[in-house]
Amino acid sequence: MSTVNQERLLKVLLAPQISEKATYVADKFGQFIFKVTPDATKPEVKAAVEALFKVNVKSVQVLNVKGKVKRTGRIMGCRKGWKKAFVRLESGQEINFVAGE
């Protein structure tokens, strides 16, 4: 915990991903999905989740989501890409986003 700055930990997690897939993954595998900053690392995400939600993290998987190519008339454009983190908790622990911890 000493290697990561406390201010940085508060900025790493941007938002939880609440979707049908996210609830399925949470129920079946005990994983929670977060939108994180593009330069976030696995140890930073682990430390941030443990500090903010007071849970023990078993593992973290991160992936980059590419922005979709969209077009408006003749103009082609691209949405921004972002980074997603799958956080697996130790057995018997969970995060409740509805209660507003």
Jmol script that loads the backbone (N, CA, C; Angstrom):
load data "model"
ATOM      1  N   MET A   1       0.822  -1.190   0.000  1.00  0.00           N
ATOM      2  CA  MET A   1       0.000   0.000   0.000  1.00  0.00           C
ATOM      3  C   MET A   1       0.867   1.255   0.000  1.00  0.00           C
ATOM      4  N   SER A   2       2.058   1.169   0.538  1.00  0.00           N
ATOM      5  CA  SER A   2       2.915   2.342   0.624  1.00  0.00           C
ATOM      6  C   SER A   2       3.476   2.758  -0.736  1.00  0.00           C
ATOM      7  N   THR A   3       3.504   1.810  -1.710  1.00  0.00           N
ATOM      8  CA  THR A   3       4.056   2.141  -3.015  1.00  0.00           C
ATOM      9  C   THR A   3       3.085   2.965  -3.854  1.00  0.00           C
ATOM     10  N   VAL A   4       1.804   2.959  -3.505  1.00  0.00           N
ATOM     11  CA  VAL A   4       0.805   3.680  -4.291  1.00  0.00           C
ATOM     12  C   VAL A   4       0.289   4.870  -3.482  1.00  0.00           C
ATOM     13  N   ASN A   5       0.267   6.033  -4.099  1.00  0.00           N
ATOM     14  CA  ASN A   5      -0.198   7.258  -3.458  1.00  0.00           C
ATOM     15  C   ASN A   5      -1.715   7.194  -3.204  1.00  0.00           C
ATOM     16  N   GLN A   6      -2.163   7.683  -2.050  1.00  0.00           N
ATOM     17  CA  GLN A   6      -3.579   7.636  -1.693  1.00  0.00           C
ATOM     18  C   GLN A   6      -4.435   8.493  -2.645  1.00  0.00           C
ATOM     19  N   GLU A   7      -3.914   9.648  -3.071  1.00  0.00           N
ATOM     20  CA  GLU A   7      -4.651  10.487  -4.022  1.00  0.00           C
ATOM     21  C   GLU A   7      -4.856   9.759  -5.338  1.00  0.00           C
ATOM     22  N   ARG A   8      -3.840   9.033  -5.767  1.00  0.00           N
ATOM     23  CA  ARG A   8      -3.917   8.278  -7.018  1.00  0.00           C
ATOM     24  C   ARG A   8      -4.985   7.185  -6.918  1.00  0.00           C
ATOM     25  N   LEU A   9      -5.083   6.543  -5.757  1.00  0.00           N
ATOM     26  CA  LEU A   9      -6.071   5.476  -5.583  1.00  0.00           C
ATOM     27  C   LEU A   9      -7.500   5.989  -5.763  1.00  0.00           C
ATOM     28  N   LEU A  10      -7.750   7.214  -5.322  1.00  0.00           N
ATOM     29  CA  LEU A  10      -9.090   7.767  -5.447  1.00  0.00           C
ATOM     30  C   LEU A  10      -9.442   8.117  -6.893  1.00  0.00           C
ATOM     31  N   LYS A  11      -8.443   8.270  -7.752  1.00  0.00           N
ATOM     32  CA  LYS A  11      -8.682   8.651  -9.140  1.00  0.00           C
ATOM     33  C   LYS A  11      -8.663   7.466 -10.101  1.00  0.00           C
ATOM     34  N   VAL A  12      -8.220   6.293  -9.642  1.00  0.00           N
ATOM     35  CA  VAL A  12      -8.076   5.137 -10.538  1.00  0.00           C
ATOM     36  C   VAL A  12      -9.436   4.612 -10.987  1.00  0.00           C
ATOM     37  N   LEU A  13     -10.362   4.392 -10.057  1.00  0.00           N
ATOM     38  CA  LEU A  13     -11.688   3.879 -10.397  1.00  0.00           C
ATOM     39  C   LEU A  13     -12.581   5.028 -10.842  1.00  0.00           C
ATOM     40  N   LEU A  14     -13.154   4.908 -12.037  1.00  0.00           N
ATOM     41  CA  LEU A  14     -14.038   5.952 -12.547  1.00  0.00           C
ATOM     42  C   LEU A  14     -15.502   5.641 -12.253  1.00  0.00           C
ATOM     43  N   ALA A  15     -15.938   4.409 -12.527  1.00  0.00           N
ATOM     44  CA  ALA A  15     -17.341   4.047 -12.308  1.00  0.00           C
ATOM     45  C   ALA A  15     -17.493   2.538 -12.385  1.00  0.00           C
ATOM     46  N   PRO A  16     -18.484   1.995 -11.695  1.00  0.00           N
ATOM     47  CA  PRO A  16     -18.792   0.568 -11.885  1.00  0.00           C
ATOM     48  C   PRO A  16     -19.578   0.379 -13.180  1.00  0.00           C
ATOM     49  N   GLN A  17     -19.387  -0.764 -13.830  1.00  0.00           N
ATOM     50  CA  GLN A  17     -20.155  -1.085 -15.015  1.00  0.00           C
ATOM     51  C   GLN A  17     -21.356  -1.914 -14.575  1.00  0.00           C
ATOM     52  N   ILE A  18     -22.544  -1.347 -14.684  1.00  0.00           N
ATOM     53  CA  ILE A  18     -23.764  -2.051 -14.332  1.00  0.00           C
ATOM     54  C   ILE A  18     -24.453  -2.452 -15.633  1.00  0.00           C
ATOM     55  N   SER A  19     -24.430  -3.738 -15.938  1.00  0.00           N
ATOM     56  CA  SER A  19     -25.054  -4.237 -17.156  1.00  0.00           C
ATOM     57  C   SER A  19     -25.501  -5.672 -16.909  1.00  0.00           C
ATOM     58  N   GLU A  20     -26.144  -6.246 -17.891  1.00  0.00           N
ATOM     59  CA  GLU A  20     -26.603  -7.627 -17.773  1.00  0.00           C
ATOM     60  C   GLU A  20     -25.420  -8.572 -17.635  1.00  0.00           C
ATOM     61  N   LYS A  21     -24.376  -8.334 -18.428  1.00  0.00           N
ATOM     62  CA  LYS A  21     -23.184  -9.171 -18.345  1.00  0.00           C
ATOM     63  C   LYS A  21     -22.489  -8.999 -16.999  1.00  0.00           C
ATOM     64  N   ALA A  22     -22.441  -7.773 -16.492  1.00  0.00           N
ATOM     65  CA  ALA A  22     -21.771  -7.513 -15.219  1.00  0.00           C
ATOM     66  C   ALA A  22     -22.473  -8.229 -14.069  1.00  0.00           C
ATOM     67  N   THR A  23     -23.805  -8.236 -14.066  1.00  0.00           N
ATOM     68  CA  THR A  23     -24.519  -8.932 -13.000  1.00  0.00           C
ATOM     69  C   THR A  23     -24.359 -10.442 -13.122  1.00  0.00           C
ATOM     70  N   TYR A  24     -24.312 -10.963 -14.344  1.00  0.00           N
ATOM     71  CA  TYR A  24     -24.088 -12.391 -14.553  1.00  0.00           C
ATOM     72  C   TYR A  24     -22.708 -12.806 -14.042  1.00  0.00           C
ATOM     73  N   VAL A  25     -21.692 -12.028 -14.384  1.00  0.00           N
ATOM     74  CA  VAL A  25     -20.318 -12.323 -13.961  1.00  0.00           C
ATOM     75  C   VAL A  25     -20.198 -12.222 -12.437  1.00  0.00           C
ATOM     76  N   ALA A  26     -20.891 -11.254 -11.835  1.00  0.00           N
ATOM     77  CA  ALA A  26     -20.851 -11.088 -10.384  1.00  0.00           C
ATOM     78  C   ALA A  26     -21.492 -12.280  -9.686  1.00  0.00           C
ATOM     79  N   ASP A  27     -22.613 -12.761 -10.196  1.00  0.00           N
ATOM     80  CA  ASP A  27     -23.297 -13.899  -9.577  1.00  0.00           C
ATOM     81  C   ASP A  27     -22.529 -15.203  -9.765  1.00  0.00           C
ATOM     82  N   LYS A  28     -22.023 -15.429 -10.959  1.00  0.00           N
ATOM     83  CA  LYS A  28     -21.394 -16.717 -11.269  1.00  0.00           C
ATOM     84  C   LYS A  28     -19.955 -16.810 -10.772  1.00  0.00           C
ATOM     85  N   PHE A  29     -19.157 -15.751 -10.941  1.00  0.00           N
ATOM     86  CA  PHE A  29     -17.728 -15.828 -10.653  1.00  0.00           C
ATOM     87  C   PHE A  29     -17.274 -14.938  -9.499  1.00  0.00           C
ATOM     88  N   GLY A  30     -18.143 -14.110  -8.968  1.00  0.00           N
ATOM     89  CA  GLY A  30     -17.751 -13.202  -7.892  1.00  0.00           C
ATOM     90  C   GLY A  30     -16.849 -12.079  -8.375  1.00  0.00           C
ATOM     91  N   GLN A  31     -17.009 -11.686  -9.641  1.00  0.00           N
ATOM     92  CA  GLN A  31     -16.212 -10.603 -10.211  1.00  0.00           C
ATOM     93  C   GLN A  31     -17.067  -9.358 -10.373  1.00  0.00           C
ATOM     94  N   PHE A  32     -16.442  -8.198 -10.214  1.00  0.00           N
ATOM     95  CA  PHE A  32     -17.119  -6.926 -10.407  1.00  0.00           C
ATOM     96  C   PHE A  32     -16.358  -6.144 -11.457  1.00  0.00           C
ATOM     97  N   ILE A  33     -17.095  -5.427 -12.305  1.00  0.00           N
ATOM     98  CA  ILE A  33     -16.486  -4.731 -13.434  1.00  0.00           C
ATOM     99  C   ILE A  33     -16.477  -3.232 -13.158  1.00  0.00           C
ATOM    100  N   PHE A  34     -15.306  -2.608 -13.354  1.00  0.00           N
ATOM    101  CA  PHE A  34     -15.144  -1.172 -13.149  1.00  0.00           C
ATOM    102  C   PHE A  34     -14.560  -0.538 -14.393  1.00  0.00           C
ATOM    103  N   LYS A  35     -14.973   0.692 -14.665  1.00  0.00           N
ATOM    104  CA  LYS A  35     -14.326   1.518 -15.673  1.00  0.00           C
ATOM    105  C   LYS A  35     -13.184   2.223 -14.956  1.00  0.00           C
ATOM    106  N   VAL A  36     -11.958   2.111 -15.493  1.00  0.00           N
ATOM    107  CA  VAL A  36     -10.782   2.669 -14.821  1.00  0.00           C
ATOM    108  C   VAL A  36     -10.054   3.624 -15.762  1.00  0.00           C
ATOM    109  N   THR A  37      -9.115   4.387 -15.205  1.00  0.00           N
ATOM    110  CA  THR A  37      -8.338   5.314 -16.027  1.00  0.00           C
ATOM    111  C   THR A  37      -7.473   4.526 -17.006  1.00  0.00           C
ATOM    112  N   PRO A  38      -7.198   5.086 -18.180  1.00  0.00           N
ATOM    113  CA  PRO A  38      -6.447   4.349 -19.204  1.00  0.00           C
ATOM    114  C   PRO A  38      -5.035   3.954 -18.790  1.00  0.00           C
ATOM    115  N   ASP A  39      -4.440   4.649 -17.814  1.00  0.00           N
ATOM    116  CA  ASP A  39      -3.080   4.321 -17.399  1.00  0.00           C
ATOM    117  C   ASP A  39      -3.042   3.513 -16.097  1.00  0.00           C
ATOM    118  N   ALA A  40      -4.182   2.969 -15.677  1.00  0.00           N
ATOM    119  CA  ALA A  40      -4.241   2.209 -14.426  1.00  0.00           C
ATOM    120  C   ALA A  40      -3.574   0.847 -14.595  1.00  0.00           C
ATOM    121  N   THR A  41      -2.898   0.401 -13.539  1.00  0.00           N
ATOM    122  CA  THR A  41      -2.267  -0.906 -13.538  1.00  0.00           C
ATOM    123  C   THR A  41      -3.040  -1.846 -12.620  1.00  0.00           C
ATOM    124  N   LYS A  42      -2.763  -3.145 -12.718  1.00  0.00           N
ATOM    125  CA  LYS A  42      -3.450  -4.130 -11.882  1.00  0.00           C
ATOM    126  C   LYS A  42      -3.234  -3.884 -10.389  1.00  0.00           C
ATOM    127  N   PRO A  43      -1.991  -3.627  -9.932  1.00  0.00           N
ATOM    128  CA  PRO A  43      -1.807  -3.369  -8.497  1.00  0.00           C
ATOM    129  C   PRO A  43      -2.539  -2.120  -8.018  1.00  0.00           C
ATOM    130  N   GLU A  44      -2.618  -1.091  -8.865  1.00  0.00           N
ATOM    131  CA  GLU A  44      -3.345   0.121  -8.490  1.00  0.00           C
ATOM    132  C   GLU A  44      -4.838  -0.149  -8.355  1.00  0.00           C
ATOM    133  N   VAL A  45      -5.400  -0.909  -9.297  1.00  0.00           N
ATOM    134  CA  VAL A  45      -6.828  -1.231  -9.240  1.00  0.00           C
ATOM    135  C   VAL A  45      -7.118  -2.066  -7.997  1.00  0.00           C
ATOM    136  N   LYS A  46      -6.263  -3.037  -7.715  1.00  0.00           N
ATOM    137  CA  LYS A  46      -6.448  -3.887  -6.528  1.00  0.00           C
ATOM    138  C   LYS A  46      -6.416  -3.050  -5.255  1.00  0.00           C
ATOM    139  N   ALA A  47      -5.433  -2.178  -5.136  1.00  0.00           N
ATOM    140  CA  ALA A  47      -5.305  -1.342  -3.938  1.00  0.00           C
ATOM    141  C   ALA A  47      -6.484  -0.379  -3.808  1.00  0.00           C
ATOM    142  N   ALA A  48      -6.968   0.164  -4.932  1.00  0.00           N
ATOM    143  CA  ALA A  48      -8.078   1.107  -4.899  1.00  0.00           C
ATOM    144  C   ALA A  48      -9.369   0.431  -4.443  1.00  0.00           C
ATOM    145  N   VAL A  49      -9.655  -0.756  -4.968  1.00  0.00           N
ATOM    146  CA  VAL A  49     -10.878  -1.469  -4.582  1.00  0.00           C
ATOM    147  C   VAL A  49     -10.812  -1.872  -3.114  1.00  0.00           C
ATOM    148  N   GLU A  50      -9.653  -2.348  -2.663  1.00  0.00           N
ATOM    149  CA  GLU A  50      -9.513  -2.745  -1.260  1.00  0.00           C
ATOM    150  C   GLU A  50      -9.659  -1.548  -0.327  1.00  0.00           C
ATOM    151  N   ALA A  51      -9.141  -0.400  -0.725  1.00  0.00           N
ATOM    152  CA  ALA A  51      -9.214   0.783   0.129  1.00  0.00           C
ATOM    153  C   ALA A  51     -10.615   1.380   0.161  1.00  0.00           C
ATOM    154  N   LEU A  52     -11.276   1.445  -0.988  1.00  0.00           N
ATOM    155  CA  LEU A  52     -12.577   2.100  -1.053  1.00  0.00           C
ATOM    156  C   LEU A  52     -13.729   1.246  -0.522  1.00  0.00           C
ATOM    157  N   PHE A  53     -13.695  -0.052  -0.781  1.00  0.00           N
ATOM    158  CA  PHE A  53     -14.827  -0.907  -0.432  1.00  0.00           C
ATOM    159  C   PHE A  53     -14.553  -1.835   0.749  1.00  0.00           C
ATOM    160  N   LYS A  54     -13.343  -1.819   1.307  1.00  0.00           N
ATOM    161  CA  LYS A  54     -12.981  -2.631   2.480  1.00  0.00           C
ATOM    162  C   LYS A  54     -13.231  -4.122   2.241  1.00  0.00           C
ATOM    163  N   VAL A  55     -12.736  -4.634   1.109  1.00  0.00           N
ATOM    164  CA  VAL A  55     -12.852  -6.052   0.768  1.00  0.00           C
ATOM    165  C   VAL A  55     -11.465  -6.576   0.404  1.00  0.00           C
ATOM    166  N   ASN A  56     -11.332  -7.904   0.330  1.00  0.00           N
ATOM    167  CA  ASN A  56     -10.078  -8.529  -0.090  1.00  0.00           C
ATOM    168  C   ASN A  56     -10.203  -8.947  -1.549  1.00  0.00           C
ATOM    169  N   VAL A  57      -9.261  -8.497  -2.371  1.00  0.00           N
ATOM    170  CA  VAL A  57      -9.276  -8.790  -3.800  1.00  0.00           C
ATOM    171  C   VAL A  57      -8.391  -9.994  -4.065  1.00  0.00           C
ATOM    172  N   LYS A  58      -8.945 -10.962  -4.802  1.00  0.00           N
ATOM    173  CA  LYS A  58      -8.183 -12.169  -5.145  1.00  0.00           C
ATOM    174  C   LYS A  58      -7.352 -11.951  -6.406  1.00  0.00           C
ATOM    175  N   SER A  59      -7.983 -11.378  -7.454  1.00  0.00           N
ATOM    176  CA  SER A  59      -7.255 -11.146  -8.700  1.00  0.00           C
ATOM    177  C   SER A  59      -7.901 -10.002  -9.485  1.00  0.00           C
ATOM    178  N   VAL A  60      -7.141  -9.464 -10.434  1.00  0.00           N
ATOM    179  CA  VAL A  60      -7.612  -8.371 -11.287  1.00  0.00           C
ATOM    180  C   VAL A  60      -7.225  -8.685 -12.729  1.00  0.00           C
ATOM    181  N   GLN A  61      -8.173  -8.512 -13.638  1.00  0.00           N
ATOM    182  CA  GLN A  61      -7.897  -8.618 -15.065  1.00  0.00           C
ATOM    183  C   GLN A  61      -8.308  -7.298 -15.704  1.00  0.00           C
ATOM    184  N   VAL A  62      -7.453  -6.744 -16.554  1.00  0.00           N
ATOM    185  CA  VAL A  62      -7.772  -5.493 -17.229  1.00  0.00           C
ATOM    186  C   VAL A  62      -7.784  -5.714 -18.730  1.00  0.00           C
ATOM    187  N   LEU A  63      -8.612  -4.939 -19.416  1.00  0.00           N
ATOM    188  CA  LEU A  63      -8.624  -4.998 -20.867  1.00  0.00           C
ATOM    189  C   LEU A  63      -8.983  -3.634 -21.421  1.00  0.00           C
ATOM    190  N   ASN A  64      -8.462  -3.360 -22.607  1.00  0.00           N
ATOM    191  CA  ASN A  64      -8.748  -2.110 -23.296  1.00  0.00           C
ATOM    192  C   ASN A  64      -9.924  -2.322 -24.238  1.00  0.00           C
ATOM    193  N   VAL A  65     -10.935  -1.470 -24.128  1.00  0.00           N
ATOM    194  CA  VAL A  65     -12.097  -1.530 -25.002  1.00  0.00           C
ATOM    195  C   VAL A  65     -11.884  -0.505 -26.104  1.00  0.00           C
ATOM    196  N   LYS A  66     -11.873  -0.967 -27.347  1.00  0.00           N
ATOM    197  CA  LYS A  66     -11.658  -0.061 -28.469  1.00  0.00           C
ATOM    198  C   LYS A  66     -12.925   0.728 -28.753  1.00  0.00           C
ATOM    199  N   GLY A  67     -12.763   1.985 -29.155  1.00  0.00           N
ATOM    200  CA  GLY A  67     -13.905   2.827 -29.499  1.00  0.00           C
ATOM    201  C   GLY A  67     -14.532   2.387 -30.808  1.00  0.00           C
ATOM    202  N   LYS A  68     -15.845   2.480 -30.872  1.00  0.00           N
ATOM    203  CA  LYS A  68     -16.562   2.067 -32.079  1.00  0.00           C
ATOM    204  C   LYS A  68     -16.415   3.118 -33.171  1.00  0.00           C
ATOM    205  N   VAL A  69     -16.361   2.664 -34.419  1.00  0.00           N
ATOM    206  CA  VAL A  69     -16.340   3.567 -35.558  1.00  0.00           C
ATOM    207  C   VAL A  69     -17.785   3.923 -35.884  1.00  0.00           C
ATOM    208  N   LYS A  70     -18.076   5.206 -35.901  1.00  0.00           N
ATOM    209  CA  LYS A  70     -19.428   5.687 -36.171  1.00  0.00           C
ATOM    210  C   LYS A  70     -19.386   6.638 -37.356  1.00  0.00           C
ATOM    211  N   ARG A  71     -20.529   6.781 -38.003  1.00  0.00           N
ATOM    212  CA  ARG A  71     -20.572   7.729 -39.109  1.00  0.00           C
ATOM    213  C   ARG A  71     -21.847   8.538 -39.056  1.00  0.00           C
ATOM    214  N   THR A  72     -21.726   9.802 -39.422  1.00  0.00           N
ATOM    215  CA  THR A  72     -22.853  10.705 -39.522  1.00  0.00           C
ATOM    216  C   THR A  72     -22.837  11.252 -40.942  1.00  0.00           C
ATOM    217  N   GLY A  73     -23.719  10.761 -41.786  1.00  0.00           N
ATOM    218  CA  GLY A  73     -23.702  11.166 -43.193  1.00  0.00           C
ATOM    219  C   GLY A  73     -22.438  10.654 -43.860  1.00  0.00           C
ATOM    220  N   ARG A  74     -21.644  11.584 -44.411  1.00  0.00           N
ATOM    221  CA  ARG A  74     -20.400  11.186 -45.074  1.00  0.00           C
ATOM    222  C   ARG A  74     -19.205  11.256 -44.147  1.00  0.00           C
ATOM    223  N   ILE A  75     -19.405  11.754 -42.935  1.00  0.00           N
ATOM    224  CA  ILE A  75     -18.282  11.964 -42.017  1.00  0.00           C
ATOM    225  C   ILE A  75     -18.094  10.731 -41.149  1.00  0.00           C
ATOM    226  N   MET A  76     -16.903  10.165 -41.190  1.00  0.00           N
ATOM    227  CA  MET A  76     -16.566   9.018 -40.354  1.00  0.00           C
ATOM    228  C   MET A  76     -15.892   9.523 -39.086  1.00  0.00           C
ATOM    229  N   GLY A  77     -16.225   8.914 -37.984  1.00  0.00           N
ATOM    230  CA  GLY A  77     -15.617   9.290 -36.717  1.00  0.00           C
ATOM    231  C   GLY A  77     -15.413   8.056 -35.860  1.00  0.00           C
ATOM    232  N   CYS A  78     -14.777   8.253 -34.726  1.00  0.00           N
ATOM    233  CA  CYS A  78     -14.502   7.136 -33.835  1.00  0.00           C
ATOM    234  C   CYS A  78     -14.705   7.582 -32.399  1.00  0.00           C
ATOM    235  N   ARG A  79     -15.398   6.761 -31.605  1.00  0.00           N
ATOM    236  CA  ARG A  79     -15.548   7.050 -30.187  1.00  0.00           C
ATOM    237  C   ARG A  79     -14.243   6.765 -29.469  1.00  0.00           C
ATOM    238  N   LYS A  80     -14.094   7.348 -28.289  1.00  0.00           N
ATOM    239  CA  LYS A  80     -12.880   7.130 -27.518  1.00  0.00           C
ATOM    240  C   LYS A  80     -12.862   5.723 -26.938  1.00  0.00           C
ATOM    241  N   GLY A  81     -11.674   5.141 -26.873  1.00  0.00           N
ATOM    242  CA  GLY A  81     -11.513   3.860 -26.216  1.00  0.00           C
ATOM    243  C   GLY A  81     -11.403   4.063 -24.714  1.00  0.00           C
ATOM    244  N   TRP A  82     -11.579   2.993 -23.932  1.00  0.00           N
ATOM    245  CA  TRP A  82     -11.490   3.083 -22.486  1.00  0.00           C
ATOM    246  C   TRP A  82     -10.992   1.764 -21.919  1.00  0.00           C
ATOM    247  N   LYS A  83     -10.709   1.747 -20.644  1.00  0.00           N
ATOM    248  CA  LYS A  83     -10.147   0.569 -19.994  1.00  0.00           C
ATOM    249  C   LYS A  83     -11.128   0.012 -18.976  1.00  0.00           C
ATOM    250  N   LYS A  84     -11.245  -1.315 -18.960  1.00  0.00           N
ATOM    251  CA  LYS A  84     -12.184  -2.007 -18.089  1.00  0.00           C
ATOM    252  C   LYS A  84     -11.395  -2.965 -17.199  1.00  0.00           C
ATOM    253  N   ALA A  85     -11.804  -3.084 -15.932  1.00  0.00           N
ATOM    254  CA  ALA A  85     -11.133  -3.991 -15.000  1.00  0.00           C
ATOM    255  C   ALA A  85     -12.142  -4.965 -14.408  1.00  0.00           C
ATOM    256  N   PHE A  86     -11.818  -6.255 -14.486  1.00  0.00           N
ATOM    257  CA  PHE A  86     -12.603  -7.296 -13.837  1.00  0.00           C
ATOM    258  C   PHE A  86     -11.914  -7.617 -12.516  1.00  0.00           C
ATOM    259  N   VAL A  87     -12.599  -7.378 -11.397  1.00  0.00           N
ATOM    260  CA  VAL A  87     -12.013  -7.568 -10.070  1.00  0.00           C
ATOM    261  C   VAL A  87     -12.692  -8.758  -9.413  1.00  0.00           C
ATOM    262  N   ARG A  88     -11.902  -9.794  -9.098  1.00  0.00           N
ATOM    263  CA  ARG A  88     -12.436 -10.979  -8.420  1.00  0.00           C
ATOM    264  C   ARG A  88     -12.160 -10.852  -6.929  1.00  0.00           C
ATOM    265  N   LEU A  89     -13.208 -11.016  -6.135  1.00  0.00           N
ATOM    266  CA  LEU A  89     -13.072 -10.915  -4.689  1.00  0.00           C
ATOM    267  C   LEU A  89     -12.867 -12.295  -4.072  1.00  0.00           C
ATOM    268  N   GLU A  90     -12.348 -12.297  -2.841  1.00  0.00           N
ATOM    269  CA  GLU A  90     -12.236 -13.548  -2.083  1.00  0.00           C
ATOM    270  C   GLU A  90     -13.638 -14.091  -1.851  1.00  0.00           C
ATOM    271  N   SER A  91     -13.747 -15.396  -1.654  1.00  0.00           N
ATOM    272  CA  SER A  91     -15.057 -16.019  -1.490  1.00  0.00           C
ATOM    273  C   SER A  91     -15.747 -15.494  -0.232  1.00  0.00           C
ATOM    274  N   GLY A  92     -17.051 -15.267  -0.340  1.00  0.00           N
ATOM    275  CA  GLY A  92     -17.832 -14.778   0.780  1.00  0.00           C
ATOM    276  C   GLY A  92     -17.896 -13.269   0.891  1.00  0.00           C
ATOM    277  N   GLN A  93     -17.253 -12.540  -0.020  1.00  0.00           N
ATOM    278  CA  GLN A  93     -17.279 -11.076   0.025  1.00  0.00           C
ATOM    279  C   GLN A  93     -18.003 -10.540  -1.196  1.00  0.00           C
ATOM    280  N   GLU A  94     -18.617  -9.370  -1.038  1.00  0.00           N
ATOM    281  CA  GLU A  94     -19.292  -8.752  -2.171  1.00  0.00           C
ATOM    282  C   GLU A  94     -19.344  -7.238  -1.998  1.00  0.00           C
ATOM    283  N   ILE A  95     -19.592  -6.563  -3.117  1.00  0.00           N
ATOM    284  CA  ILE A  95     -19.739  -5.116  -3.129  1.00  0.00           C
ATOM    285  C   ILE A  95     -21.182  -4.820  -3.498  1.00  0.00           C
ATOM    286  N   ASN A  96     -21.848  -3.982  -2.708  1.00  0.00           N
ATOM    287  CA  ASN A  96     -23.235  -3.616  -2.989  1.00  0.00           C
ATOM    288  C   ASN A  96     -23.261  -2.165  -3.445  1.00  0.00           C
ATOM    289  N   PHE A  97     -23.495  -1.938  -4.748  1.00  0.00           N
ATOM    290  CA  PHE A  97     -23.489  -0.597  -5.294  1.00  0.00           C
ATOM    291  C   PHE A  97     -24.797   0.139  -4.983  1.00  0.00           C
ATOM    292  N   VAL A  98     -25.880  -0.582  -4.777  1.00  0.00           N
ATOM    293  CA  VAL A  98     -27.182   0.021  -4.562  1.00  0.00           C
ATOM    294  C   VAL A  98     -27.265   0.688  -3.188  1.00  0.00           C
ATOM    295  N   ALA A  99     -26.622   0.088  -2.194  1.00  0.00           N
ATOM    296  CA  ALA A  99     -26.707   0.607  -0.824  1.00  0.00           C
ATOM    297  C   ALA A  99     -25.948   1.926  -0.661  1.00  0.00           C
ATOM    298  N   GLY A 100     -25.038   2.234  -1.560  1.00  0.00           N
ATOM    299  CA  GLY A 100     -24.298   3.491  -1.496  1.00  0.00           C
ATOM    300  C   GLY A 100     -23.293   3.527  -0.355  1.00  0.00           C
ATOM    301  N   GLU A 101     -22.391   2.565  -0.358  1.00  0.00           N
ATOM    302  CA  GLU A 101     -21.380   2.492   0.692  1.00  0.00           C
ATOM    303  C   GLU A 101     -20.524   3.686   0.584  1.00  0.00           C
TER     304      GLU A 101
END
end "model"
wireframe off; spacefill off
backbone 0.3
color backbone group
